[in-house]
């Protein structure tokens, strides 16, 4: 009998584990259908699988897991030497190195309790800054890679510069240029557009940088190749491409253009999809910025009509319109918090605002920075403890405590004239600013 029990024990344990897994999957499916208001389908699955219809699952958890699973699957294929996507043809060494995101610093902000926040503001750490390069004309945009190892800038001169963060840090050391000659942080420069660059984004797993420009194109640059200066693939859009954003899986991208609705592209086929409920919304304004949430379950658009709109990442239908989010002034940026429950927006009404996605209610307002002329954006720092934006009248970078909405720092930008753009690293206390003086500056915490 003991022998029989020993033989049965592994099978029994395996059965228990499989049953637990099935229950978890069923719960995820029910919650997913329920989150997308497919109530009848959710109840049918709940009944058939004996799962509670009210099962508690974090919002969009199934999408999050699928996106992460696909990313891991791609990474495993890459490590085995198998191309991850038909459109890529890059060196395997860079593939393996790129996209391995380091563990982020602890996120200490609970935006779920944002309504009842009281208490003193946190001090913003002291930062040092350094001019690292410049374009031949106005520097219009900047973007960090998800792993924080690279940052790219785009210019009115139609060029794109790619920087390696480790080399920038080396450049900032006191004796950096006395060892083996000057440190050169620009590792690639791309020339392929015939009109100014509007926005940039990095592929989440592969060494590919995309750019959107006034020449109505989205161009793909393989930065694993040291000699390539031109795009290896191009999407020809019908409008001025004002903003671009990769889906977390890397298989799709969004283009915000002079057309009132974001254009969704399949990266492998370049097929374009548009929302089906556009005519019902009566939208006519251009999109200044489009950004995916961290799991791709939603995306946000900031439009010239002052509205912030939230869209279903699967159906591409508009699920919430915050009309007049910035009055009659343009809404110029919109990005999600990491928990995907709030959206941070910036407008030409000199305000930065935090909105609750579930209700569309204004939760916080960050005031005290004038931005009425330039296209700029507001961003969180990597831990979401602080919000950063630009004051285009005082030529300062303004920092607020994210919860108290109090200004905790005003940093002289060190640019000649107000900076036009800033972007914060997703992995550390560092950010870049760039502007009309053509320069790119890197800022990092003084440790």
C-alpha positions in Angstrom: 0.0 0.0 0.0 2.8 2.4 0.8 4.4 1.6 -2.6 1.1 2.4 -4.3 0.7 5.6 -2.4 4.2 6.7 -3.4 3.4 6.0 -7.1 0.1 7.9 -6.9 1.4 10.9 -5.0 3.1 12.8 -7.9 0.1 12.3 -10.2 -2.3 13.5 -7.5 -0.1 16.5 -6.8 0.0 17.2 -10.6 -3.8 17.0 -10.8 -4.2 19.4 -7.9 -1.8 21.9 -9.6 -3.6 21.6 -13.0 -6.9 22.1 -11.3 -5.7 25.3 -9.6 -4.3 26.5 -12.9 -7.6 25.9 -14.7 -9.5 27.8 -12.0 -7.1 30.7 -12.3 -7.5 30.7 -16.1 -11.3 30.6 -15.8 -11.3 33.5 -13.4 -9.1 35.6 -15.7 -11.4 34.9 -18.6 -14.5 35.8 -16.7 -12.9 39.0 -15.3 -11.7 39.9 -18.8 -15.1 39.6 -20.4 -16.7 41.5 -17.5 -14.1 44.3 -17.8 -15.1 44.8 -21.4 -18.8 44.8 -20.6 -19.4 41.5 -22.2 -21.7 40.6 -19.4 -23.7 37.8 -21.0 -20.6 36.0 -22.2 -18.9 36.5 -18.8 -21.9 35.0 -17.0 -22.1 32.1 -19.5 -18.4 31.2 -18.9 -18.8 31.7 -15.1 -21.8 29.3 -15.1 -20.1 26.7 -17.3 -16.9 26.7 -15.2 -18.4 27.2 -11.8 -16.5 30.5 -11.4 -17.9 33.4 -9.5 -19.0 36.2 -11.8 -17.8 38.7 -9.1 -14.3 37.1 -9.0 -11.7 39.7 -7.9 -9.0 40.1 -10.5 -6.9 43.2 -11.1 -8.2 45.2 -14.1 -7.0 43.9 -17.5 -4.9 41.2 -15.8 -5.4 38.7 -18.7 -4.1 41.2 -21.2 -1.1 41.9 -19.0 -0.2 38.3 -18.7 -0.6 37.6 -22.4 1.6 40.5 -23.3 4.3 39.5 -20.9 4.0 35.8 -22.0 4.4 36.8 -25.7 7.4 39.0 -24.7 9.1 36.1 -22.9 8.3 33.8 -25.8 9.9 36.2 -28.2 12.9 36.6 -25.9 13.4 32.8 -25.8 13.2 32.6 -29.5 15.8 35.3 -29.8 18.1 33.6 -27.4 17.8 30.4 -29.5 18.7 32.3 -32.6 15.2 32.3 -34.1 14.0 35.7 -35.6 11.2 37.2 -33.5 9.4 38.9 -36.3 9.3 38.9 -40.0 10.2 42.6 -40.3 13.5 42.3 -38.3 16.9 41.4 -39.7 19.4 42.4 -37.0 22.5 41.1 -35.3 21.7 38.5 -32.7 24.1 39.9 -30.1 22.2 43.2 -29.8 18.9 41.3 -29.7 19.9 39.3 -26.6 21.3 42.4 -24.9 18.5 44.8 -25.7 15.1 44.7 -24.0 16.2 43.0 -20.7 14.5 45.5 -18.5 16.3 45.9 -15.1 14.2 45.8 -11.9 12.7 49.2 -11.4 13.1 51.3 -8.3 10.3 50.7 -5.8 7.1 52.5 -6.7 6.1 54.1 -3.5 3.0 56.0 -4.6 -0.5 54.5 -4.2 -2.7 56.4 -6.5 -5.6 54.4 -5.3 -5.5 56.6 -2.1 -4.9 59.8 -4.1 -8.3 61.4 -3.1 -7.5 61.4 0.6 -3.8 62.4 0.5 -2.6 64.7 3.3 0.8 65.4 4.6 4.0 67.1 3.7 5.6 67.0 0.2 8.7 65.0 -0.5 11.9 66.7 -1.4 13.1 66.3 -5.0 16.7 65.0 -5.0 19.4 67.4 -6.3 20.4 66.7 -9.9 23.4 67.6 -12.0 23.2 68.3 -15.7 25.4 68.2 -18.7 25.2 69.3 -22.3 25.7 66.1 -24.2 25.2 67.0 -27.9 23.2 69.2 -30.2 21.4 69.0 -33.6 21.8 71.5 -36.4 18.4 72.9 -35.7 15.6 72.8 -33.0 15.5 69.5 -31.0 11.8 68.7 -31.0 11.4 65.3 -29.1 13.2 62.7 -27.0 12.4 59.2 -25.9 14.0 56.7 -23.5 14.1 53.0 -24.3 12.1 50.8 -21.9 15.2 49.3 -20.5 16.7 52.7 -19.8 19.9 52.0 -21.7 19.3 54.4 -24.6 17.7 57.7 -25.4 16.9 59.1 -28.8 16.3 62.7 -30.0 14.6 64.0 -33.1 15.1 67.4 -34.7 13.8 70.0 -37.1 16.9 69.3 -39.1 15.3 65.9 -39.9 18.0 63.9 -38.1 17.8 61.4 -35.2 20.5 60.9 -32.7 20.8 57.8 -30.5 22.6 58.0 -27.2 23.9 55.3 -24.9 23.2 56.2 -21.3 26.3 54.5 -19.9 28.5 56.6 -22.1 26.7 59.8 -21.1 27.4 59.0 -17.5 31.0 58.2 -18.3 31.2 61.6 -20.1 29.9 63.3 -16.9 32.8 62.0 -14.8 35.4 64.6 -13.8 38.3 62.9 -15.6 36.2 61.4 -18.5 38.2 63.1 -21.3 41.7 62.5 -19.9 41.9 58.7 -20.3 41.4 57.5 -23.8 40.3 60.6 -25.5 36.8 62.2 -25.4 33.8 60.1 -24.6 31.2 60.2 -27.5 27.8 59.3 -26.2 26.1 59.5 -29.6 26.3 56.0 -31.0 24.1 56.3 -34.1 22.8 59.2 -36.2 20.0 58.5 -38.7 19.1 60.6 -41.8 16.1 59.5 -43.8 13.2 61.9 -43.3 12.5 64.9 -45.6 10.5 66.8 -43.0 11.0 67.5 -39.2 10.8 64.7 -36.7 7.7 64.8 -34.4 8.1 61.7 -32.1 10.1 58.6 -31.4 9.6 55.2 -29.8 11.6 52.0 -29.1 10.5 48.5 -29.9 9.9 46.8 -26.5 12.1 43.7 -27.3 14.2 44.3 -30.5 16.8 47.0 -31.3 14.5 49.0 -33.5 13.7 52.7 -33.2 10.7 54.2 -35.0 10.1 57.9 -35.9 7.0 59.8 -36.9 7.5 62.9 -39.0 5.8 65.7 -40.9 6.6 63.9 -44.2 3.6 61.5 -43.4 5.9 58.6 -42.7 6.8 56.2 -39.9 10.3 54.9 -40.3 12.0 51.8 -38.7 15.7 52.0 -37.9 17.8 49.0 -36.8 20.3 50.4 -34.3 22.1 47.0 -33.9 23.8 47.8 -37.2 26.7 50.3 -36.8 26.7 51.5 -40.4 23.0 51.8 -41.1 21.9 55.4 -41.4 18.6 54.9 -43.2 15.4 53.1 -42.4 15.0 49.5 -43.3 11.2 49.8 -43.5 8.7 52.6 -44.0 5.0 53.1 -43.3 3.5 55.7 -45.6 0.6 57.4 -43.8 -1.9 59.8 -45.3 -1.3 62.6 -42.7 1.4 64.4 -40.7 2.5 61.8 -38.1 2.6 63.7 -34.9 3.0 60.9 -32.4 3.9 57.2 -32.3 3.6 54.4 -29.7 4.5 50.7 -29.8 2.1 48.2 -28.3 3.9 46.3 -25.4 4.0 43.1 -27.6 5.8 45.0 -30.3 3.4 43.6 -32.9 1.4 46.8 -33.3 1.9 50.5 -33.2 -0.3 53.6 -33.0 0.2 56.8 -35.0 -1.4 60.0 -33.8 -1.8 62.3 -36.9 -3.6 65.3 -38.2 -6.5 62.8 -38.7 -8.8 62.9 -35.6 -8.4 59.2 -34.9 -5.3 57.2 -34.1 -4.1 54.9 -36.9 -3.4 51.3 -35.6 -0.8 49.4 -37.7 0.1 45.8 -37.7 3.9 45.9 -37.6 4.4 42.8 -39.8 1.8 43.5 -42.5 1.5 47.3 -42.2 -2.2 46.9 -42.4 -4.0 49.9 -40.9 -7.1 49.8 -38.7 -9.4 52.6 -37.6 -11.9 52.8 -34.8 -15.4 51.8 -35.8 -17.3 54.3 -33.7 -15.5 57.5 -35.0 -18.6 59.0 -36.6 -20.6 58.7 -33.4 -18.0 60.8 -31.5 -18.0 63.7 -33.9 -14.2 64.2 -33.5 -12.4 66.6 -35.9 -9.3 67.7 -34.2 -5.7 66.5 -34.8 -4.0 64.3 -32.2 -0.9 65.8 -30.4 0.0 62.6 -28.6 -0.9 58.9 -28.4 0.3 56.5 -25.7 -0.4 52.9 -24.9 -0.9 51.7 -21.3 1.8 49.4 -20.0 -0.2 46.2 -20.9 -1.7 47.5 -24.1 -5.3 47.2 -22.7 -5.9 50.8 -23.4 -4.4 53.8 -25.2 -4.9 57.5 -24.6 -5.0 60.4 -27.1 -4.4 64.1 -26.4 -6.0 66.3 -29.0 -6.0 69.9 -30.3 -9.6 70.3 -29.3 -8.5 70.1 -25.6 -9.9 66.6 -25.0 -8.3 63.5 -23.6 -9.8 60.3 -25.0 -9.4 56.7 -23.7 -9.6 53.9 -26.2 -10.0 50.1 -25.9 -6.7 48.5 -26.9 -8.4 45.5 -28.5 -11.5 46.9 -30.2 -10.0 50.4 -30.8 -13.4 51.9 -29.6 -13.4 55.1 -27.6 -14.5 54.1 -24.1 -14.2 57.6 -22.4 -14.0 61.2 -23.7 -12.9 63.9 -21.3 -14.1 66.8 -23.4 -12.5 70.1 -22.5 -9.9 68.5 -20.3 -7.8 71.6 -20.9 -10.7 74.0 -21.7 -10.4 75.3 -25.2 -6.6 75.0 -25.2 -4.8 72.1 -26.8 -4.2 68.9 -24.8 -0.6 68.2 -25.7 0.3 65.0 -23.8 -1.3 62.1 -22.1 0.3 59.1 -20.3 -0.9 56.3 -18.0 0.2 55.6 -14.4 1.8 52.2 -14.0 -1.3 50.8 -12.4 -3.3 52.0 -15.4 -6.0 53.6 -13.2 -5.0 57.2 -13.9 -3.9 59.4 -16.9 -1.6 62.4 -16.6 -2.3 65.1 -19.1 -0.7 68.4 -20.0 -2.3 71.3 -21.9 -1.6 74.7 -23.3 -3.7 76.2 -20.6 -0.7 76.0 -18.3 -2.0 73.1 -16.3 -1.1 69.5 -15.7 -3.9 67.2 -14.6 -4.4 63.7 -13.2 -7.6 61.9 -14.2 -9.2 58.8 -12.9 -9.9 56.4 -15.8 -12.9 54.6 -14.2 -14.9 57.8 -13.6 -13.2 60.4 -15.8 -13.0 62.7 -12.7 -10.2 65.2 -12.2 -8.2 64.0 -9.2 -5.2 66.3 -9.1 -4.2 69.6 -10.7 -0.5 70.6 -10.9 -0.3 74.4 -11.4 2.4 77.0 -11.5 4.2 76.3 -14.8 3.3 78.4 -17.8 3.1 76.5 -21.1 0.9 78.2 -23.6 3.1 78.3 -26.8 5.3 75.3 -27.1 4.4 71.6 -27.6 5.7 70.1 -24.4 4.7 67.2 -22.1 4.3 66.4 -18.4 5.9 63.1 -17.2 6.3 61.1 -14.0 9.7 60.3 -12.7 10.5 56.6 -12.6 8.9 56.0 -9.2 5.9 58.2 -9.9 6.6 60.2 -6.7 7.1 63.4 -8.8 5.6 65.1 -11.9 7.9 67.1 -14.2 7.1 69.7 -16.9 8.3 72.9 -18.4 7.7 76.6 -17.7 8.3 78.2 -21.1 8.2 81.8 -19.6 10.7 81.3 -16.7 12.8 78.8 -18.7 12.6 76.3 -15.8 11.8 72.7 -15.3 9.1 72.5 -12.7 8.7 69.5 -10.3 5.6 68.7 -8.3 5.0 66.2 -5.5 2.7 63.8 -7.3 0.3 63.4 -4.3 0.3 66.8 -2.7 0.5 68.7 -6.1 2.9 71.1 -4.5 5.8 72.5 -6.4 9.0 71.1 -4.8 11.6 72.3 -7.3 12.2 74.8 -10.0 15.3 73.9 -11.9 16.9 76.5 -14.3 16.9 74.6 -17.6 20.4 75.8 -18.7 19.0 76.0 -22.2 19.1 79.2 -24.2 15.3 79.8 -24.3 12.8 77.4 -22.8 13.2 73.7 -23.5 10.7 72.2 -25.8 10.7 68.7 -24.5 11.7 66.4 -21.6 11.5 62.7 -21.0 12.3 60.8 -17.8 14.1 57.5 -17.7 11.8 54.6 -16.8 14.5 52.9 -14.7 16.4 55.5 -12.7 16.5 59.1 -11.5 17.6 60.7 -14.8 15.9 62.7 -17.5 16.7 64.6 -20.7 15.7 68.0 -21.9 16.0 69.5 -25.3 14.9 72.7 -27.0 15.1 75.6 -29.4 18.8 76.1 -28.7 19.4 72.8 -30.6 21.0 71.2 -27.5 20.3 68.0 -25.6 21.0 68.0 -21.8 21.1 65.0 -19.5 20.1 65.3 -15.9 20.8 62.7 -13.1 20.5 62.6 -9.4 23.6 63.5 -7.4 24.4 60.5 -5.3 
